[in-house]
């Protein structure tokens, strides 16, 4: 399987509306599902202390 480019992601991205908001997802490959959730219990500022300014 080739790496996914940003344009591949945009072309394959799907959405589902939930009571908590809209979620974007991409289905790729085969086998058991792997779910990666960004931003649960943290936000983008958590990495700020590790990034040079």
N, C-alpha and C positions, 0 to 999 in steps of 0.2 A: 504494500500500500504506500503510495507516495505521500510526502508531507502535505498538509493542508495549507494553502496560501490564504491570505486575507480575502482575495476574490472568490476562492473556493468556498470559504466560510460564509461569505455574504450570499452566494448562490444557493447554498444548501441549508441555510438557517431557517428554522421553523419557530413558531411561537405557540404558546398555550397561555390562556388567561386563567388565573387562579384567584381565589378570594384575596390573596395577599399581593397580587399584582401580576404583571405579564412576565413570562419566563421565555427566554430564547434557548433553543437547543439545536444540536446537529446530530443526526444519526450517521454513524460511520462504522464500517467493519462488520464483524459477526462475533457471536459468542455471548457470554454473559454481559449484562449492562454494567457500565462503570459511570457513576454519576459524580461529577465534580461541581461543587457549589461554591461560587466565589462570593465573599462578603458575609458569610454566616458567622456571627459572633465577633467579627472584625470588620474593619473598613480600610480604604486605601491609605489612610494616614498611619497605619501600623508599620508599614515598611519605611516610612519617611526617616526614621532615625538611622536607618542603614544606608540611605542614599546620600551621596555627596551633594551639597547644594551648589 
